[in-house]
Amino acid sequence: MTGRHAAKLGIDYRRLFSSYGTSMPTQYRPTYNFANVAQASALTLSSGIVNVLDRTDLVFTNLSLFAQDTWTIAEALSLTYGVRYEWNPAPSGATPGDQPSTITSLEDLSTVTLAPPGTALYRTTNGNVAPRVGAVWRLRDAPRTMTVVRGGWGLFYDLGTGVIASAAGSFPRLRSRRLPAGTPFPLDDRAAAPLPVDAPPPYDLVRAFDPRIQLPRVQQFNATLEQHLGGSQSVSIAYVGARGSRLLRQHSLLNVNATIGQLQLTTNGDRSAYDGLQIQYTRRLSRGLQALASYVWSTSKDTASTDAGFLPLSDRFAAADDWGPSDFDVRHAFNAAVSWDLPRASPHALLSGWGVDGIVYSRSGVPFTVTGTRGLAIGFVPVRPDLVAGVPAFREEAGAPGGRRLDPAAFRFSAPDAHGTLGRNSLRGFGLWQVDLAVRKAISLGGRARAVVRAELFNAFNRANFALPNANLGLVSPTGDVTVGPTFGLVTQALRTSLPGLNSLYQVGGPRSAQLSLRLEF
């Protein structure tokens, strides 16, 4: 630190070792299928597969360098700026035999094949420089009515390792022998034998990366105006934005050529954009009362909301056609929480130590996509239909959850091997509204020890909150006809049972429930 400057320099070097597969060197996994009881009685398979997966040990290397300086230009104005450099080579095998396979190139899929053993999964990029800058300006420096403006911009690189480990689960580490219909069961030694490492093509499954892949990156920027209202309260309004580019996108190709049967390919094909207006009121604990309330209006768009799913790769299914609201796009969200320690009404112990808490959750619905499934040359693919002009997507229906359901007459299939006019995530489900309440009583046990009895009521008003409706129209014939199932367009579960993560008992969106707890503090 020198005068008005506070500089930082740093280095972060990591070398991580990860194992893919079981703790055993090799896992043998046969699967046998019988179409009916008659086949099972005759001991002949309708199909089957013998998989063998070798354990693979991968090495991930990451080097990061950064430099940062905070410059106090004036007492009320400071500027922070810096730069970060990322070097993330492709992961390698811990031994030459562990090196995952990759492909030669993507110039011509009809000739693509496995690259020579030892070839890196993709080339290392060296230009991953990430500058960033931020500023804080106290427009008004009065102790109880301070006004502060903050702003910043930064470029950030992702490690790009989210789906890389899947490369260890392809040929030659994963080898598959498919069993034709009519194969006798139990298998003889020849049919049951796993494929050797040096088995000739065709290769059943290859997971690979575009040899020219680059690190995904995101630009983030924000501006905030914060106004203090006395000693314990403040209000802020902020704009927050982000732009993602070169994001990872996984494709699935079937019957690629005579060498590769199925190719699961990762490219830089996705992008994203987020813009949000965020308003927040904060009251720090004062006179027994604290509160927090926030409202967000935002829009989030992308071409895919996860890199964990496989999407078809074809000139008829370009990533640009999937540009639309993100799966998690919520346009309006309001949340509030308050905690109040009630004033002591009497010196009597029974009337003191009481408090109440409340939480309000409210948001608009998340988007979803209506699809049907077509059998195309590249496999069974979910495709979007046309939206019929003049027919609302939803219709009122008494007895349906929420009083409405999707109308099958609003959708039709005309494009034989591509998406229709209905955009990705162009429809919205139901919103969420829930209030949780709690009453608590603190009981002194002498000294610093006390017991806190708490009674909680979740979804106190028993508001019904629904998951997304069943949006799969079914299997589409070559002529565009589809037999719609009886549950299409209907909600079949409560919101809390559809949310990932915690057990549904601890999620929002369920029926009213109560909980009584006792906590000892000492």
Protein Blocks (a to p, Z undefined) as FASTA:
>chain_A
ZZjbccddddddddddddedjfbfbdcddddddfbfklmmnopafbdcdddddddddddd
dddddddddddfbfkbccddddddddddddddfbfklpccddfblmbmklgccddehiaf
bdcdfklccddddddddfblcfklcccddddddddddehlmmmmmmmmccfkbccdddde
hiacdddfklmpccdfklccddfbacdddfkbccdddddddddddddehjkbccdddddd
dddehiacddddehkbmmbmbdcdddfkbccdddddddddddddeehiacdddddddddd
dfbfbfkbccdddfklcfklmgccdfklcfbdcddddddddddfbfbfklgoiacddddd
dddddddddddddddfkbccdddddddehiafbdcdehiahhiacdfklpccfblbbccf
bdghkbccdddddddddddddddebhjbccddddddehklopacdddddfbfbjcdfkop
acddfkgoiafbdfklmpghiafklpghiacdddddddddZZ
